[in-house]
Amino acid sequence: MTTDDAHLGTPTPEPARPQGPKAPGAKRDRATEGRGRRADQNRRRPAPRPDLHPKPGPSASASGPSASGPGTSLSGPDARPATAATTARPETGTTAQRRAERPSAPGHSTPRRHLALPPDPTATARPDTDPTAPTTRPETGRPEAGATRPGVHASAVTTPRRHTGPTPGRPAATGAPGAPGKRPRAVPWLALAALAYALVQFVLVVPPLAHALGWDETVYVSQYDPRVPAAFFSAPRSRGISFLTAPFIAATPSVLVLRIGLTLLSSAALYAAFRVWRPVVGARTTALAALLFAGLWITQISGPQAMPNLWVAFGAVAATGWFLRAVTGREPRADRWLAGCVAATALFRAPDAVWLALPLIATALFRNRRTLPYLVGGLAAGLAQWVAEAYIRFGSVQDRLHVSSATEGDMGLHLNFDNAWSSLNGPLLCRPCTAATLDSPGLALWWLALPLLAAAALAYAVRERRLLPTALPMAVAAALSVPYLLMIDYSAPRFLLPAYALLALPVAGLVTRLSSRRALVLAGLLIAAQLLSQSTVLTQVTASAALTNERYRAAADGLRTLGLRPPCLVSGPRALPIAYDAGCASAQVDGNNVSTTVAGILDRAAKMPTALLTARGQRPPHYARDWTPYPLHHTPGWTAWLAPAAPQGP
């Protein structure tokens, strides 16, 4: 019989064994058994199997009569097998004919047991002169490595090697694209969401805002601008966004370059922050959460702006993700990344970092206290600059907090939900919000549905017993919302950006768990409608912000026309952005940005050109009644009151 060669997939001939009783000497040692087996083979070698389909002609096959003459037999002590059939057990004619006539379907794999290949017509009759004759091992009678099998042309036979083909259950990988067995390449949905976020900013936000900065932007950017004096930096602010914009503004005064740089950085930060969550919630949930957050109009307009709230959102998302990976995944480097994200968040806005750390610290106390040193250390490192500035400028941390509360309007218990709702679709700052009304309430229904969707995601997580990855971002979002919904009496849409970013994760997880096709189609339509409505709000708010910034720039151009040149001083309600555009210093004697006194204003007015700005119909303060008024063109009725020219020295 024939046995399969597991490594080549073709039969290997075995020496024929006697069919009767066992030959004497079967229990001899290995050497004696090999000699006896060879002797038995020479004595009892069966006759060659006749060819079932003989071909006419003078040539004889190796399995038929020899070339030396008709009737010559290949049996004998010196004969070697010429084909694989000479060593196989003889089969009946019927069985051999069935196997020979059995059709083989194209593309089918080679069966494990099949007939020997037909002999080469050019082969000689004597096997001892045939170059394809096998060299047998004395112990087993099998061919040596590198020897060709009988009946097979030498060019079609390869040296037997160790099996390296595909094993059952593991298909062979091929280099051709789309070949079976090769795992398809995953679509980088998160990268595509970040790319779409950048494109929306470049198309809808950067062009309208490419010529001037907003009010708060001028405060942050002016801190490290080498061309203008730094604006007054109030107690609640942190310097992280000033550090971020310093390289751009030091290289060039171009607002367009600053907008482009912040757009690229914000898109990369969106990808990096949500990428942290991929091992926690999966790739699809991560990408959908990034898309939902990036689709908000306030997220899109904040990307190229020099404002800190968006970067607090990125830091909160990344820090919460690294915390979960440190607690559940036991990743060795997750603790260090957690500390770095908390420190970066504290640089951008110190009070928000404290609210971020509170739920993380509470969770660490019950789940994994090993993360506590990294949480506390990261928070301390990020707050170090803010604390040092508190002692230098305000005397102590307590004094800075007291001044911060006064600047924010005496922070305490204030239910601020109505102001947050009123400013949801703009303006960028609602202070005061007494007369503010929500434009297009239908475009703000997502805000009312957001807590309901988060509650549904929480209920689903409880049923799946995956509570922590859903409950923790919701807890952090709630903590970061406390100062803006319960402790101040004004609002701005950007204040809740960290909460929106964190709540997008459980909402996206709820959507990706949908299994019904109808439910998926409905969810896709709702998401598309949401993105479309947000683009409508973005266009309106961006146009309004660009108009306000252009008024600041027009007022600055008017002051330069009146003869104000650096060094100069500008005071009044809108002094900060106008003074920055004009290249002057700014000072206030009242309001939320008090930085000097009346005596200080008069003293500086006697040394440098000074202007006081008032709105339409507003009279100047008593100390500027004798100053000369000049209307500023291309502004809504603003007036500049110029102080008397300072006396020139000899």
C-alpha positions as CSV (number, residue, x, y, z in Angstrom):
1,M,0.0,0.0,0.0
2,T,1.0,3.7,-0.3
3,T,1.4,6.1,2.6
4,D,1.0,9.9,2.5
5,D,4.0,12.2,2.8
6,A,2.5,14.9,5.1
7,H,5.1,17.3,3.9
8,L,4.8,17.0,0.2
9,G,1.2,15.9,-0.3
10,T,2.2,13.0,-2.7
11,P,2.4,9.3,-1.9
12,T,5.7,7.8,-0.9
13,P,6.3,4.2,-1.9
14,E,6.9,1.6,0.9
15,P,8.5,-1.7,0.5
16,A,6.1,-4.5,-0.1
17,R,5.6,-6.8,2.9
18,P,4.6,-10.4,2.7
19,Q,0.8,-11.0,3.1
20,G,1.2,-14.4,4.8
21,P,2.4,-15.1,8.3
22,K,5.1,-12.9,9.7
23,A,8.5,-13.6,8.3
24,P,10.9,-15.3,10.7
25,G,13.2,-13.0,12.5
26,A,10.6,-10.2,13.0
27,K,11.8,-9.5,16.5
28,R,15.5,-9.1,15.7
29,D,17.4,-6.0,16.4
30,R,17.4,-3.1,14.0
31,A,20.5,-4.1,11.9
32,T,19.4,-7.8,11.5
33,E,15.9,-6.7,10.6
34,G,17.1,-4.4,7.9
35,R,19.2,-7.1,6.3
36,G,16.3,-9.6,6.5
37,R,13.9,-7.1,5.0
38,R,16.0,-6.4,2.0
39,A,16.4,-10.1,1.4
40,D,12.7,-10.6,1.6
41,Q,12.1,-7.8,-0.8
42,N,14.4,-9.4,-3.4
43,R,12.8,-12.8,-3.0
44,R,9.1,-11.8,-2.9
45,R,9.0,-8.7,-5.0
46,P,5.6,-8.7,-6.8
47,A,5.4,-8.5,-10.6
48,P,4.9,-5.0,-12.0
49,R,1.4,-3.9,-12.5
50,P,0.4,-3.9,-16.2
51,D,-0.4,-0.6,-17.9
52,L,-4.2,-0.2,-18.1
53,H,-3.9,2.0,-21.2
54,P,-0.9,0.9,-23.2
55,K,0.2,3.2,-26.0
56,P,1.2,1.9,-29.3
57,G,4.8,2.3,-30.4
58,P,8.2,0.9,-30.0
59,S,8.9,2.5,-26.7
60,A,8.0,0.6,-23.6
61,S,7.0,2.1,-20.3
62,A,8.8,1.4,-17.1
63,S,6.0,-0.6,-15.8
64,G,5.7,-2.8,-18.9
65,P,8.2,-5.0,-20.7
66,S,11.8,-3.9,-20.6
67,A,13.5,-2.2,-23.5
68,S,15.9,-5.2,-23.9
69,G,13.2,-7.4,-25.4
70,P,9.7,-8.6,-25.0
71,G,9.0,-10.8,-22.1
72,T,11.9,-9.6,-20.1
73,S,11.0,-9.3,-16.4
74,L,12.3,-6.7,-14.0
75,S,12.3,-9.1,-11.1
76,G,15.6,-10.4,-9.8
77,P,18.1,-9.7,-7.1
78,D,19.7,-6.8,-8.9
79,A,16.5,-5.1,-10.1
80,R,15.4,-1.8,-8.7
81,P,11.8,-0.5,-8.8
82,A,11.2,1.7,-11.8
83,T,7.9,3.2,-10.7
84,A,6.0,3.7,-7.6
85,A,3.6,1.0,-8.6
86,T,6.3,-1.7,-8.3
87,T,6.4,-1.1,-4.5
88,A,2.7,-0.8,-4.0
89,R,0.3,-3.6,-3.3
90,P,-1.2,-5.0,-6.5
91,E,-4.7,-4.0,-7.1
92,T,-7.4,-5.6,-9.1
93,G,-8.1,-4.4,-12.6
94,T,-11.4,-3.1,-11.7
95,T,-10.2,-0.9,-8.9
96,A,-7.2,0.4,-10.8
97,Q,-9.4,1.2,-13.8
98,R,-11.9,3.1,-11.6
99,R,-9.1,5.2,-10.1
100,A,-7.5,5.8,-13.5
101,E,-10.8,6.9,-15.1
102,R,-12.0,9.0,-12.1
103,P,-12.3,12.7,-13.3
104,S,-10.5,15.4,-11.4
105,A,-12.3,18.7,-10.9
106,P,-10.2,21.7,-11.7
107,G,-9.1,23.7,-8.7
108,H,-9.6,20.7,-6.3
109,S,-6.7,19.9,-4.0
110,T,-4.7,16.7,-4.5
111,P,-6.4,13.8,-2.8
112,R,-4.5,12.1,0.0
113,R,-4.3,8.8,-1.8
114,H,-4.0,8.6,-5.6
115,L,-2.3,6.6,-8.3
116,A,1.4,6.9,-9.2
117,L,2.2,9.3,-12.0
118,P,2.6,7.7,-15.5
119,P,6.1,6.7,-16.3
120,D,8.3,8.8,-18.5
121,P,8.3,7.4,-22.0
122,T,12.0,8.2,-22.4
123,A,13.0,6.2,-19.4
124,T,15.3,3.2,-20.0
125,A,14.4,-0.3,-19.1
126,R,17.3,-0.9,-16.7
127,P,16.7,0.9,-13.4
128,D,20.3,0.8,-12.5
129,T,21.0,3.2,-15.4
130,D,18.0,5.4,-14.9
131,P,19.0,8.8,-13.4
132,T,15.7,9.0,-11.6
133,A,16.1,5.8,-9.7
134,P,15.8,6.3,-6.0
135,T,18.5,5.7,-3.5
136,T,16.9,3.8,-0.6
137,R,17.9,3.8,3.0
138,P,19.0,0.4,4.3
139,E,16.8,0.7,7.4
140,T,13.5,1.6,5.9
141,G,13.8,1.2,2.1
142,R,12.5,4.8,1.6
143,P,14.2,7.3,-0.7
144,E,17.0,9.4,0.5
145,A,16.6,13.2,0.7
146,G,17.2,14.6,-2.7
147,A,16.4,11.4,-4.6
148,T,13.8,11.5,-7.2
149,R,10.8,9.2,-7.1
150,P,10.4,6.5,-9.6
151,G,8.2,7.4,-12.5
152,V,8.4,11.1,-12.0
153,H,10.6,13.3,-14.2
154,A,13.5,14.8,-12.3
155,S,12.7,18.4,-13.1
156,A,9.2,18.0,-11.4
157,V,10.5,16.7,-8.1
158,T,11.8,18.8,-5.3
159,T,13.9,17.9,-2.3
160,P,11.6,17.0,0.7
161,R,11.6,19.8,3.2
162,R,9.9,20.4,6.5
163,H,6.3,21.2,6.1
164,T,5.7,25.0,6.0
165,G,2.3,25.2,4.3
166,P,-1.0,26.4,5.9
167,T,-2.3,24.4,8.8
168,P,-6.0,23.7,9.3
169,G,-7.8,26.8,10.7
170,R,-5.0,29.1,9.7
171,P,-5.1,30.1,6.0
172,A,-2.0,31.0,4.2
173,A,-1.5,34.8,3.8
174,T,-0.8,36.0,0.4
175,G,0.6,39.3,-0.8
176,A,-2.1,40.0,-3.3
177,P,-4.7,42.4,-2.1
178,G,-8.1,40.8,-1.5
179,A,-6.5,37.3,-1.5
180,P,-8.2,34.8,0.8
181,G,-6.5,34.5,4.2
182,K,-5.2,38.1,4.4
183,R,-6.9,40.2,7.0
184,P,-8.4,43.3,5.4
185,R,-7.0,46.6,6.4
186,A,-9.1,48.5,9.0
187,V,-10.4,51.9,7.9
188,P,-8.8,54.7,10.1
189,W,-12.2,56.3,11.0
190,L,-10.7,58.4,13.9
191,A,-8.1,59.9,11.6
192,L,-10.7,60.7,9.1
193,A,-12.8,62.4,11.8
194,A,-9.8,64.5,12.7
195,L,-9.2,65.3,9.1
196,A,-12.8,66.4,8.6
197,Y,-12.5,68.6,11.7
198,A,-9.5,70.4,10.2
199,L,-11.2,70.8,6.8
200,V,-14.3,72.4,8.4
201,Q,-12.1,74.9,10.2
202,F,-10.1,75.8,7.1
203,V,-13.2,76.3,5.1
204,L,-15.7,77.9,7.5
205,V,-13.8,79.4,10.4
206,V,-10.3,80.5,9.4
207,P,-11.1,82.8,6.5
208,P,-13.6,85.0,8.4
209,L,-11.4,85.2,11.5
210,A,-8.0,85.6,9.7
211,H,-7.6,89.3,10.1
212,A,-8.2,90.1,13.8
213,L,-8.3,88.5,17.3
214,G,-11.2,88.5,19.8
215,W,-11.3,90.2,23.2
216,D,-10.0,87.3,25.3
217,E,-7.7,86.1,22.6
218,T,-5.7,89.4,22.7
219,V,-5.2,89.0,26.4
220,Y,-3.7,85.5,26.1
221,V,-1.7,86.2,22.9
222,S,-0.3,89.6,24.1
223,Q,1.5,88.0,27.1
224,Y,4.4,86.8,25.0
225,D,4.1,89.1,22.0
226,P,7.4,91.0,21.6
227,R,5.8,93.8,19.6
228,V,3.1,95.0,22.1
229,P,2.8,95.5,25.8
230,A,1.1,92.6,27.6
231,A,-2.6,93.1,28.5
232,F,-3.8,92.9,32.1
233,F,-4.0,89.2,33.1
234,S,-6.8,88.7,35.6
235,A,-6.8,86.3,38.5
236,P,-9.0,83.5,37.1
237,R,-6.9,83.0,33.9
238,S,-4.1,80.5,33.4
239,R,-1.2,80.8,31.0
240,G,-1.3,77.5,29.2
241,I,-2.8,79.0,26.0
242,S,-0.3,81.8,26.1
243,F,2.5,79.2,26.2
244,L,0.9,77.4,23.3
245,T,0.6,80.5,21.1
246,A,4.0,82.0,22.0
247,P,6.0,80.3,19.2
248,F,3.6,81.5,16.5
249,I,3.3,85.0,17.7
250,A,7.0,85.4,18.3
251,A,7.7,84.3,14.7
252,T,5.2,86.5,13.0
253,P,2.4,89.0,13.8
254,S,0.2,87.4,11.2
255,V,-3.2,86.4,12.6
256,L,-3.7,84.0,9.7
257,V,-0.5,82.0,10.5
258,L,-1.7,81.8,14.1
259,R,-5.2,80.5,13.0
260,I,-3.6,77.9,10.7
261,G,-1.2,76.7,13.4
262,L,-4.0,76.3,16.0
263,T,-6.2,74.5,13.5
264,L,-3.5,71.9,12.9
265,L,-2.8,71.5,16.5
266,S,-6.4,71.2,17.6
267,S,-7.0,68.5,14.9
268,A,-4.0,66.5,16.1
269,A,-5.1,66.9,19.7
270,L,-8.6,65.6,18.8
271,Y,-7.1,62.5,17.4
272,A,-4.6,62.0,20.2
273,A,-7.1,62.5,23.0
274,F,-9.8,60.1,21.7
275,R,-7.1,57.6,20.5
276,V,-6.4,56.9,24.2
277,W,-9.9,55.4,24.4
278,R,-9.5,52.8,21.6
279,P,-8.4,49.9,23.9
280,V,-11.1,50.8,26.3
281,V,-14.3,51.1,24.2
282,G,-13.2,50.0,20.7
283,A,-12.3,51.8,17.4
284,R,-15.8,52.4,16.2
285,T,-17.0,54.0,19.4
286,T,-13.9,56.1,19.7
287,A,-14.3,57.5,16.1
288,L,-18.0,58.2,16.5
289,A,-17.4,60.0,19.8
290,A,-14.7,62.2,18.2
291,L,-17.1,62.9,15.3
292,L,-20.0,63.9,17.6
293,F,-17.8,66.2,19.6
294,A,-16.0,67.7,16.6
295,G,-19.4,68.3,14.9
296,L,-20.5,70.9,17.5
297,W,-20.3,74.4,16.2
298,I,-18.6,75.6,19.4
299,T,-15.9,72.9,19.0
300,Q,-15.3,74.0,15.4
301,I,-15.0,77.7,16.1
302,S,-12.8,77.1,19.1
303,G,-10.2,75.1,17.1
304,P,-8.4,78.1,15.5
305,Q,-9.1,80.4,18.4
306,A,-6.6,81.2,21.2
307,M,-9.0,80.1,24.0
308,P,-8.3,77.5,26.7
309,N,-11.6,75.6,27.1
310,L,-11.2,73.3,24.1
311,W,-7.7,72.3,25.3
312,V,-9.2,71.6,28.7
313,A,-11.6,69.3,27.0
314,F,-8.8,67.4,25.2
315,G,-6.9,67.1,28.4
316,A,-9.9,65.8,30.3
317,V,-10.7,63.1,27.7
318,A,-7.1,61.9,27.6
319,A,-6.6,61.9,31.3
320,T,-9.8,59.9,31.9
321,G,-8.9,57.4,29.3
322,W,-5.4,56.9,30.7
323,F,-6.8,56.5,34.1
324,L,-9.1,53.7,33.0
325,R,-6.2,52.0,31.2
326,A,-4.1,52.3,34.3
327,V,-6.8,50.9,36.5
328,T,-8.2,48.1,34.3
329,G,-5.5,47.3,31.8
330,R,-2.5,47.5,34.2
331,E,-0.5,49.2,31.6
332,P,2.9,50.3,33.0
333,R,3.1,53.6,31.2
334,A,-0.5,54.7,31.7
335,D,0.2,56.3,35.0
336,R,2.8,58.6,33.6
337,W,0.6,59.6,30.7
338,L,-2.2,60.3,33.2
339,A,0.1,62.6,35.2
340,G,1.1,64.4,32.1
341,C,-2.5,65.0,30.9
342,V,-3.6,66.3,34.3
343,A,-0.6,68.6,34.5
344,A,-1.3,70.0,30.9
345,T,-5.0,70.6,31.8
346,A,-3.9,72.5,34.9
347,L,-1.7,74.7,32.8
348,F,-4.6,75.7,30.5
349,R,-7.1,76.3,33.3
350,A,-6.1,75.6,36.9
351,P,-9.6,75.5,38.6
352,D,-10.9,73.1,35.9
353,A,-8.0,70.7,36.6
354,V,-9.0,70.5,40.2
355,W,-12.6,69.6,39.3
356,L,-11.2,67.0,36.8
357,A,-9.0,65.3,39.5
358,L,-11.7,65.0,42.1
359,P,-13.7,62.1,40.6
360,L,-10.5,60.4,39.5
361,I,-9.0,60.5,43.0
362,A,-12.3,59.2,44.5
363,T,-12.3,56.3,42.0
364,A,-8.6,55.5,42.6
365,L,-9.3,55.2,46.4
366,F,-11.7,52.3,45.7
367,R,-10.2,50.7,42.6
368,N,-6.5,51.2,42.4
369,R,-4.6,53.4,44.9
370,R,-1.4,52.9,42.9
371,T,-2.5,55.8,40.6
372,L,-2.9,58.3,43.4
373,P,0.7,59.5,43.5
374,Y,0.6,60.1,39.7
375,L,-2.7,62.0,40.0
376,V,-1.6,64.2,42.8
377,G,1.9,64.7,41.3
378,G,0.5,65.7,37.9
379,L,-1.9,68.1,39.5
380,A,0.8,69.6,41.6
381,A,3.1,70.0,38.7
382,G,0.5,71.7,36.6
383,L,-0.6,74.1,39.4
384,A,3.0,75.1,40.3
385,Q,3.1,78.0,37.9
386,W,-0.4,79.2,39.0
387,V,0.5,79.0,42.7
388,A,3.8,80.8,42.2
389,E,2.1,83.6,40.3
390,A,-0.5,83.8,43.1
391,Y,2.2,84.6,45.7
392,I,4.0,87.0,43.4
393,R,1.1,89.1,42.1
394,F,-1.7,88.6,44.8
395,G,0.1,87.7,48.0
396,S,-1.2,84.1,48.4
397,V,-3.3,81.4,46.9
398,Q,-6.2,82.4,49.1
399,D,-6.0,86.1,48.0
400,R,-5.9,85.0,44.4
401,L,-9.0,82.9,44.8
402,H,-10.8,85.8,46.5
403,V,-9.9,88.1,43.6
404,S,-11.0,85.4,41.1
405,S,-14.3,85.1,42.8
406,A,-14.9,88.9,42.6
407,T,-13.9,88.9,38.9
408,E,-16.3,86.1,38.2
409,G,-19.1,88.0,39.9
410,D,-18.9,86.6,43.5
411,M,-18.9,82.9,42.9
412,G,-21.5,81.0,45.0
413,L,-24.7,79.0,44.5
414,H,-26.2,80.3,41.2
415,L,-28.4,78.1,39.1
416,N,-27.1,79.0,35.7
417,F,-29.0,76.5,33.5
418,D,-31.2,79.2,31.9
419,N,-28.2,81.3,30.9
420,A,-26.4,78.2,29.4
421,W,-29.6,77.5,27.4
422,S,-29.9,81.1,26.3
423,S,-26.3,81.3,25.0
424,L,-26.3,77.8,23.4
425,N,-26.4,79.1,19.8
426,G,-24.4,82.3,20.5
427,P,-23.2,84.8,21.3
428,L,-19.7,83.7,22.3
429,L,-20.0,85.5,25.6
430,C,-23.3,86.2,27.4
431,R,-22.5,88.6,30.2
432,P,-24.9,89.7,31.4
433,C,-27.6,87.3,30.0
434,T,-30.6,89.2,31.2
435,A,-31.8,90.1,27.8
436,A,-30.4,87.1,25.9
437,T,-32.8,84.8,24.1
438,L,-32.1,81.5,22.3
439,D,-32.1,81.8,18.5
440,S,-33.6,78.8,16.6
441,P,-34.6,76.6,19.6
442,G,-35.1,73.6,17.3
443,L,-31.3,73.6,16.6
444,A,-30.6,73.2,20.3
445,L,-32.8,70.1,21.0
446,W,-29.6,68.0,21.2
447,W,-28.7,69.7,24.4
448,L,-31.9,68.5,26.0
449,A,-31.5,65.0,24.6
450,L,-27.8,64.7,25.8
451,P,-28.6,63.8,29.5
452,L,-31.3,61.4,28.4
453,L,-28.9,59.6,26.0
454,A,-26.2,59.5,28.7
455,A,-28.7,57.9,31.2
456,A,-29.7,55.3,28.6
457,A,-26.0,54.5,28.0
458,L,-25.5,54.1,31.8
459,A,-28.4,51.7,32.1
460,Y,-27.1,49.6,29.2
461,A,-23.6,49.6,30.9
462,V,-25.1,48.3,34.1
463,R,-26.9,45.5,32.3
464,E,-23.6,44.6,30.5
465,R,-21.6,44.8,33.7
466,R,-19.2,47.4,32.1
467,L,-20.1,50.2,34.4
468,L,-16.7,51.9,35.0
469,P,-15.9,52.9,31.3
470,T,-19.3,54.5,31.0
471,A,-19.9,56.0,34.5
472,L,-16.5,57.5,35.0
473,P,-16.5,59.9,32.0
474,M,-20.1,60.9,33.0
475,A,-18.9,61.7,36.5
476,V,-15.9,63.7,35.3
477,A,-18.2,65.6,32.9
478,A,-20.6,66.4,35.8
479,A,-17.7,67.6,38.0
480,L,-16.3,69.9,35.2
481,S,-19.8,71.4,34.7
482,V,-20.3,72.3,38.4
483,P,-18.6,75.8,38.4
484,Y,-20.3,76.8,35.1
485,L,-23.8,75.6,35.9
486,L,-24.0,76.1,39.6
487,M,-21.5,78.8,40.7
488,I,-21.6,81.8,38.3
489,D,-24.3,84.0,36.9
490,Y,-23.2,84.3,33.2
491,S,-22.4,81.9,30.5
492,A,-20.5,81.2,27.3
493,P,-21.0,78.1,25.0
494,R,-17.3,77.2,25.4
495,F,-17.6,76.7,29.1
496,L,-19.2,73.2,28.7
497,L,-16.8,71.9,26.0
498,P,-15.1,69.5,28.4
499,A,-18.5,68.0,29.4
500,Y,-19.5,67.6,25.8
501,A,-16.3,65.8,24.9
502,L,-16.7,63.3,27.8
503,L,-20.4,62.7,27.3
504,A,-19.8,61.9,23.6
505,L,-18.1,58.7,24.6
506,P,-21.0,56.9,26.3
507,V,-23.5,58.3,23.7
508,A,-21.3,56.9,20.9
509,G,-21.1,53.6,22.8
510,L,-24.9,53.5,22.9
511,V,-25.2,54.0,19.2
512,T,-22.6,51.4,18.2
513,R,-24.4,48.8,20.2
514,L,-27.5,49.0,18.0
515,S,-28.0,45.8,16.1
516,S,-31.2,46.5,14.2
517,R,-30.7,47.9,10.7
518,R,-33.7,50.2,11.0
519,A,-32.3,51.6,14.3
520,L,-28.9,52.1,12.7
521,V,-30.4,54.0,9.7
522,L,-32.4,56.2,12.1
523,A,-29.4,56.9,14.2
524,G,-27.4,57.8,11.0
525,L,-30.1,60.2,9.8
526,L,-30.2,61.9,13.2
527,I,-26.4,62.3,13.4
528,A,-26.4,63.8,9.8
529,A,-29.2,66.2,10.7
530,Q,-27.2,67.2,13.9
531,L,-24.1,67.9,11.9
532,L,-26.0,69.9,9.3
533,S,-27.7,72.0,11.9
534,Q,-24.5,72.7,13.7
535,S,-22.9,74.0,10.5
536,T,-25.8,76.4,10.1
537,V,-25.2,77.8,13.6
538,L,-21.4,77.9,13.0
539,T,-21.8,80.1,9.9
540,Q,-24.0,82.6,11.8
541,V,-21.8,82.8,14.9
542,T,-18.6,83.0,12.9
543,A,-19.9,85.9,10.8
544,S,-21.0,87.8,14.0
545,A,-17.6,87.2,15.7
546,A,-15.7,88.3,12.6
547,L,-17.8,91.5,12.4
548,T,-17.0,92.3,16.1
549,N,-13.3,91.6,15.5
550,E,-13.3,93.9,12.5
551,R,-14.7,96.7,14.6
552,Y,-11.9,96.4,17.0
553,R,-9.4,96.6,14.1
554,A,-11.2,99.6,12.6
555,A,-11.1,101.4,15.9
556,A,-7.4,100.7,16.2
557,D,-6.9,102.1,12.7
558,G,-8.8,105.2,13.7
559,L,-6.6,105.7,16.7
560,R,-3.5,105.5,14.5
561,T,-5.0,108.1,12.2
562,L,-5.4,110.4,15.2
563,G,-1.7,110.2,15.9
564,L,-1.5,107.5,18.6
565,R,1.8,105.7,18.2
566,P,3.6,103.4,20.6
567,P,4.3,104.0,23.4
568,C,0.6,104.9,24.0
569,L,-2.2,104.0,26.3
570,V,-5.9,103.1,25.7
571,S,-8.6,103.0,28.4
572,G,-12.3,102.3,28.4
573,P,-14.7,99.3,28.2
574,R,-13.2,97.9,24.9
575,A,-9.7,99.0,25.6
576,L,-8.0,95.5,25.6
577,P,-8.5,94.3,22.0
578,I,-8.3,97.8,20.5
579,A,-5.1,98.6,22.3
580,Y,-3.5,95.4,21.1
581,D,-4.4,96.1,17.5
582,A,-3.0,99.6,17.8
583,G,0.2,98.5,19.5
584,C,-0.6,100.4,22.8
585,A,-0.9,99.4,26.4
586,S,-4.3,99.1,28.0
587,A,-5.6,100.0,31.5
588,Q,-9.0,100.0,33.3
589,V,-10.2,101.8,36.3
590,D,-13.4,99.8,36.7
591,G,-15.1,96.6,35.6
592,N,-13.8,93.0,35.7
593,N,-10.3,93.9,34.5
594,V,-9.4,96.7,36.9
595,S,-5.7,97.3,36.6
596,T,-5.0,100.8,37.7
597,T,-6.6,103.9,39.3
598,V,-7.7,107.3,38.1
599,A,-4.4,108.8,39.4
600,G,-2.5,106.2,37.5
601,I,-4.3,107.0,34.3
602,L,-3.7,110.8,34.6
603,D,0.0,110.2,35.5
604,R,0.5,108.1,32.4
605,A,-1.5,110.5,30.2
606,A,0.9,113.2,31.1
607,K,3.8,111.1,29.7
608,M,2.4,109.4,26.6
609,P,-0.5,109.8,24.1
610,T,-3.6,108.5,25.8
611,A,-7.1,107.8,24.5
612,L,-10.4,107.0,26.3
613,L,-13.1,105.0,24.4
614,T,-16.8,105.4,25.0
615,A,-19.9,103.9,23.3
616,R,-22.5,105.8,21.3
617,G,-24.2,108.4,23.5
618,Q,-22.0,107.7,26.5
619,R,-20.3,110.6,28.3
620,P,-16.7,110.3,29.5
621,P,-15.8,110.0,33.2
622,H,-15.2,113.2,35.1
623,Y,-11.4,113.1,34.8
624,A,-11.7,113.2,31.0
625,R,-14.4,115.8,30.5
626,D,-11.8,118.3,29.0
627,W,-10.4,115.7,26.6
628,T,-11.0,116.1,22.9
629,P,-13.6,113.8,21.3
630,Y,-13.1,112.1,17.9
631,P,-15.6,109.8,16.4
632,L,-14.1,106.5,15.1
633,H,-15.3,105.6,11.6
634,H,-16.5,102.1,10.7
635,T,-17.5,101.4,14.3
636,P,-21.0,101.4,15.8
637,G,-20.7,105.0,17.1
638,W,-17.6,104.7,19.3
639,T,-15.8,107.8,20.3
640,A,-12.1,108.3,21.2
641,W,-11.4,111.1,23.8
642,L,-7.8,112.2,23.4
643,A,-5.9,113.6,26.4
644,P,-4.1,116.9,26.0
645,A,-0.7,116.5,24.4
646,A,2.0,115.8,26.9
647,P,4.5,118.7,27.3
648,Q,7.6,118.1,25.3
649,G,11.0,118.3,26.9
650,P,13.6,120.9,25.9
